[in-house]
Amino acid sequence: MTELLSVGSREAALRQLELLVNRKLDGLLQGEHLGLVPGGGSDFGGGRLYELGDDVRRMDWNLTARSGSPHIRTTIADRELETWLVVDGSASLDFGTARCEKRDLALAAVAAFGFLTARDGNRVAAVLASPGGNQVIPPRTGRDAVLAMLRRVERRPRGEEGAVSLAEVLERTRRTARRRGLIVVISDLLDTGGWQRALSALSSRHDVVVTEIRDPREAEMPPVGLLMLVDPETGRRLEVHTDSPKLRARFAAAATQQRDGHRRAVRAAGAAHLVLSTDRDWLLDVVRFVAQRRRLR
C-alpha cells in the first residue's frame, strides 16, 4: 500500500494499484489451488483484441496474422460470475494511523476483488454508499469497467457528515442483484443499526464475503494525556484523559468485544470474513484468504 500512496497523480495511483493486483496478487494465487471463480470453458467462442493482463498462452496467432493486431482466443464460459461490490463510504473510513487511511484500504479491496473476478466475461457491479446517498454502478465486463469503478470510489468526497445505514445498503443490494453471484461487502462495520439480518438475507441467495477494514488505534488507546475524540459522522466531541490505565483497559476490552461481535455476526449470517488492517500488508491478507477459500472448495 505504501507503493500506492507514494504516487502523486490519481490516475497513476490507480494504474499502480492495477499492477499490484495483476502482477503480484494474481501471480501469487496461480498454481496449486483451484480458481476463485469458474474457468472460461474449453469450447471455442471466437476472438478479441489483446488487453493488458490477458494470458499470452491464449493468443490466437492465426487471427493475429490475418488482422495485423494481437488477438486472444476466447472460449464459451461454463457459467459467468456476477460480482457486486458494496463499498461503505461513511466518514469513519477517513481515518488511519498506520500505513494508510481506511478508505485507501477499501479502495485496494475493490481493486483486488474487481480485477480478480473480472475475467472470462464475468461482470462486475457496485453499490457505493455515502451519507449523501447511494450510487449503483450497473454490471459491466472487462478491465475498463473495473478502472472506471475505481475512479468513482477514489473520487468520492471526504468528511461528509451523516451516517450510512449498512442495513439499508445491503437490502438495496439484495433487491438489485437479482442474478445469483458473489457479493463483497467492504466496510468497517461500525454501524450499530442492526445490519446482521440484512446480511443473512443476502447470504441466503449469494456467496457473500465481508471485508472488514480496521485500524490499530481503534482497538488500543495510547497514553498521550488529554485527548479530544471526535465522532466523524455526528461531530460529537469528548475529552478523555488517556493516562488512566483503567480507561485504556476498558477501551481495549470494549474494542475486543465489538470485534468479536462482528466476527460472530458475519459467521452466523453464513458469510466469509476477511479482515484488512492499515498496519498490515493487505496483499498477503487477501492471498491467505483466497487460498483458504480455494482449499475449502
C-alpha positions in Angstrom: 0.0 0.0 0.0 2.9 2.3 0.6 3.7 2.0 -3.1 0.2 3.2 -3.9 0.3 6.1 -1.6 3.7 7.4 -2.9 2.2 8.1 -6.3 1.0 11.7 -6.7 -1.3 11.5 -9.6 -4.8 9.9 -9.0 -4.7 8.2 -12.4 -1.2 7.0 -11.9 -2.1 5.7 -8.4 -4.9 3.6 -9.9 -2.7 2.2 -12.6 -0.1 1.3 -9.9 -2.9 -0.4 -7.9 -3.9 -2.4 -11.0 -0.3 -3.6 -11.5 -0.1 -4.6 -7.8 -3.2 -6.8 -8.2 -2.4 -8.2 -11.7 1.3 -8.8 -11.3 1.8 -9.6 -7.6 -1.5 -10.7 -6.2 -2.7 -12.7 -9.2 0.8 -14.2 -9.6 0.8 -15.4 -6.0 -2.5 -17.1 -6.4 -1.7 -19.1 -9.5 -0.6 -22.7 -9.5 -1.5 -25.2 -6.7 -5.1 -24.0 -5.9 -8.4 -24.1 -7.8 -9.6 -20.8 -9.3 -11.5 -18.3 -7.3 -14.2 -18.2 -10.0 -15.2 -20.8 -12.7 -13.0 -21.0 -15.7 -13.8 -19.9 -19.2 -14.6 -23.4 -20.5 -13.0 -25.3 -23.4 -15.4 -24.7 -26.3 -14.1 -22.2 -28.9 -16.1 -18.9 -28.8 -14.2 -16.6 -31.1 -11.5 -14.0 -30.7 -11.0 -10.4 -29.4 -8.2 -7.8 -29.2 -5.5 -8.5 -26.7 -5.7 -6.4 -23.5 -3.1 -5.7 -20.8 -3.2 -8.6 -18.3 -4.5 -11.3 -20.7 -2.9 -14.7 -20.6 -0.4 -14.8 -23.6 -1.0 -18.6 -23.7 -4.4 -17.9 -25.2 -3.0 -15.9 -28.1 -4.7 -16.7 -31.5 -1.8 -16.5 -33.8 -3.7 -17.1 -37.0 -6.2 -14.3 -36.3 -3.3 -12.1 -35.2 -1.5 -12.7 -38.5 -4.7 -12.0 -40.6 -5.7 -8.9 -38.7 -2.3 -7.4 -38.0 -3.2 -6.8 -34.4 -2.7 -9.2 -31.4 -5.9 -11.2 -30.6 -6.9 -13.6 -27.8 -8.8 -16.8 -28.4 -12.0 -16.8 -26.4 -14.0 -19.7 -25.1 -17.6 -20.2 -24.0 -17.8 -19.8 -20.3 -19.1 -22.7 -18.3 -21.0 -20.2 -16.3 -20.4 -16.5 -15.8 -20.0 -14.8 -12.5 -21.6 -11.5 -11.5 -19.8 -9.7 -8.7 -21.3 -6.9 -6.7 -19.0 -4.7 -4.6 -20.8 -2.9 -1.7 -18.5 -0.1 -0.6 -19.1 1.8 2.6 -18.3 5.5 2.3 -19.1 6.7 5.8 -16.9 9.3 7.4 -15.4 6.8 9.8 -13.3 5.4 6.9 -11.5 8.8 6.6 -9.2 7.7 9.4 -5.8 5.9 9.6 -2.8 6.0 11.9 -0.5 3.4 10.3 0.5 2.8 6.6 -2.7 4.4 5.1 -6.2 5.5 5.8 -9.1 3.0 5.9 -10.6 4.5 2.8 -7.3 3.7 0.9 -7.6 0.1 2.1 -11.2 -0.1 0.9 -10.0 1.1 -2.5 -7.4 -1.7 -2.5 -10.1 -4.2 -1.7 -12.3 -3.0 -4.6 -9.3 -3.4 -6.9 -8.4 -6.9 -5.6 -11.8 -8.4 -6.0 -12.6 -6.4 -9.1 -9.6 -7.4 -11.1 -9.6 -11.0 -9.8 -13.2 -11.7 -10.8 -13.5 -9.6 -14.0 -12.1 -12.4 -16.2 -13.6 -14.6 -18.9 -16.7 -12.5 -19.5 -17.6 -12.1 -15.8 -19.4 -8.9 -14.9 -18.6 -6.5 -12.0 -21.0 -4.0 -10.4 -21.0 -1.9 -7.3 -23.2 -0.1 -4.8 -21.4 3.0 -3.4 -22.8 4.1 0.0 -22.3 7.5 1.4 -24.1 10.0 3.7 -25.2 11.9 0.6 -26.9 8.9 -1.0 -26.2 5.6 -2.6 -24.9 5.1 -6.2 -25.4 2.0 -8.2 -22.9 1.1 -10.9 -24.6 -1.5 -13.2 -22.8 -4.8 -14.1 -20.1 -4.5 -16.8 -17.4 -6.6 -18.2 -13.7 -6.0 -18.7 -10.7 -4.2 -17.2 -12.1 -0.7 -18.2 -15.2 -1.3 -16.1 -13.1 -2.0 -13.0 -10.9 1.0 -13.6 -14.0 3.2 -14.0 -15.3 1.8 -10.8 -12.1 2.6 -9.0 -12.2 6.2 -10.2 -15.7 6.6 -8.8 -14.6 5.1 -5.4 -11.4 7.1 -5.2 -13.0 10.5 -6.1 -15.8 10.4 -3.5 -15.7 13.4 -1.2 -14.2 13.2 2.2 -15.6 14.2 5.5 -19.3 14.1 4.6 -21.4 14.4 7.8 -24.1 12.0 8.5 -24.3 8.2 8.9 -24.6 5.4 6.4 -27.2 2.7 7.2 -25.4 -0.5 6.2 -28.6 -2.5 6.7 -30.4 -0.3 4.1 -27.5 -0.6 1.6 -27.4 -4.4 2.0 -31.2 -4.6 1.5 -30.9 -2.4 -1.7 -28.2 -4.7 -3.0 -30.3 -7.7 -2.4 -33.2 -6.2 -4.4 -30.8 -5.0 -7.2 -28.5 -8.0 -7.6 -31.2 -10.5 -8.9 -28.7 -12.9 -10.5 -27.0 -15.3 -8.1 -23.4 -14.4 -7.7 -20.6 -13.0 -5.4 -21.3 -10.1 -3.1 -18.3 -8.4 -1.5 -19.2 -6.0 1.4 -16.3 -3.6 2.2 -16.9 -1.7 5.4 -15.5 -1.1 8.9 -18.8 -2.4 10.3 -19.1 0.4 12.8 -22.8 0.9 12.0 -24.8 -0.1 15.1 -28.1 -0.1 13.1 -28.6 -3.9 13.1 -27.1 -5.0 9.7 -26.9 -8.7 10.6 -30.4 -9.6 9.5 -29.9 -7.9 6.1 -26.6 -9.7 5.7 -28.3 -13.0 6.4 -30.9 -12.3 3.8 -28.2 -11.5 1.3 -26.2 -14.7 2.1 -29.3 -16.9 1.6 -29.0 -16.2 -2.2 -25.5 -15.1 -2.9 -21.9 -16.1 -1.9 -21.0 -13.2 0.4 -17.6 -12.0 1.6 -17.4 -9.3 4.3 -14.2 -7.4 4.1 -13.8 -5.6 7.5 -11.5 -2.5 7.4 -9.6 -1.8 10.7 -7.1 0.5 12.2 -4.9 -0.5 15.3 -5.9 2.7 17.2 -9.5 1.6 17.2 -8.5 -1.3 19.5 -5.9 0.4 21.7 -5.7 3.9 23.2 -2.2 5.3 23.6 -1.2 7.2 26.7 -0.9 10.7 25.3 -2.5 12.8 28.0 -5.7 14.8 27.4 -7.2 13.8 24.1 -10.1 15.2 22.2 -12.1 12.4 20.4 -14.5 13.4 17.6 -17.2 11.3 16.1 -16.7 11.9 12.3 -20.3 11.1 11.5 -22.1 13.1 14.2 -19.5 15.7 15.1 -19.8 14.8 18.8 -16.7 15.6 20.9 -15.4 14.0 24.0 -12.4 14.8 26.1 -10.6 11.9 27.8 -7.6 11.5 30.0 -5.7 8.7 28.2 -3.1 8.5 31.0 -5.6 6.5 33.1 -4.7 2.7 32.9 -8.3 1.8 33.8 -9.7 3.9 31.0 -7.3 2.3 28.4 -8.1 -1.2 29.7 -11.9 -0.5 29.4 -11.4 0.9 25.9 -9.4 -2.2 24.8 -12.0 -4.6 26.3 -14.9 -2.8 24.6 -13.0 -2.9 21.3 -12.3 -6.6 21.6 -15.9 -7.3 22.5 -17.0 -5.3 19.4 -14.7 -7.1 17.0 -15.7 -10.5 18.4 -19.3 -9.5 17.9 -18.6 -8.6 14.3 -16.9 -12.0 13.7 -19.8 -13.9 15.3 -22.4 -11.9 13.3 -20.7 -12.4 10.0 -20.3 -16.2 10.7 -23.9 -16.5 11.8 -25.1 -14.9 8.6 -23.2 -17.5 6.5 -20.7 -15.1 5.0 -17.0 -15.3 4.7 -14.9 -12.9 6.8 -11.8 -11.1 5.6 -10.0 -8.6 7.9 -7.7 -5.9 6.4 -5.9 -3.6 8.7 -4.0 -0.4 8.0 -0.9 -1.7 9.8 -0.6 -4.9 7.8 0.2 -5.9 4.2 -3.2 -6.2 2.5 -1.8 -8.2 -0.4 -0.7 -11.0 1.9 -4.0 -10.9 3.8 -6.0 -11.3 0.5 -3.7 -14.1 -0.7 -4.2 -16.1 2.5 -8.0 -15.5 2.4 -8.4 -16.6 -1.2 -6.1 -19.6 -0.8 -8.0 -20.8 2.2 -11.3 -20.5 0.3 -9.9 -22.5 -2.6 -8.7 -25.2 -0.3 -12.2 -25.5 1.3 -13.8 -25.7 -2.2 
